[in-house]
Amino acid sequence: MEIITEIIAANLQSIRKERRMTLQDLADLTGVSKSMLGEIERGTSNPTITVLWKIITGLKISISHLIHEQGRTCQMVEEKDWRTLHAKPADISMIFECDHTRNFEVYHLEFQPGASYASDSHDRGMVEYIMVYEGCFTITVNDKHFELAKGDSLLFDADTPHAYVNHSGAVAKCYSLIHYPRSM
């Protein structure tokens, strides 16, 4: 694995060039000086979290876009390696993180009987795909209730609050794919 400064350098330069931006354009967009951005792209600077935050906010990208190591064309993730983001009674685990070449993340959601989970609005333009493979539960989006059971799927604009509730007496499981707009 490359050191993180080299990964950030390569990713930042790739994103900037993909968007046909100069260093000055990027500096104007992010509020980070042109010289600092040049140092980051050359891998000679180890940027602070504050500088990284300005960059990702200005570019409207996730942090994983900058720190994701390129070159993976085949990646296996074992269940034991899923990253738990929220624990019982509603387990939410990230399987695949977003990177700027794919613009999506994949999650596993598991709801115990009676469990509920409310999600704030995601960024504008984000879309969520839900695919149920065990049990049943309700998703509420824009005050509309969708009853989903094994084999059902739902696509919705995720830039509005939404909630999941398992009213059944059995565990419910699904996969969630969150797609970022192209500018992420």
ABEGO torsion letter per residue (X at the ends): XBBAAAAAAAAAAAAAAAAGBBAAAAAAAAGBBAAAAAAAAAGABBBBAAAAAAAAAAAGBBAAAAABBBGBABBBBBAAABBBABBOABBBBBABBBBAAAGBBBBBBBBBBGBBBBBBBBBBGBBBBBBBABEBBBBBBGGBBBBBBBGBBBBBBAABBBBBBBABABBBBBBBBBBBBAAX
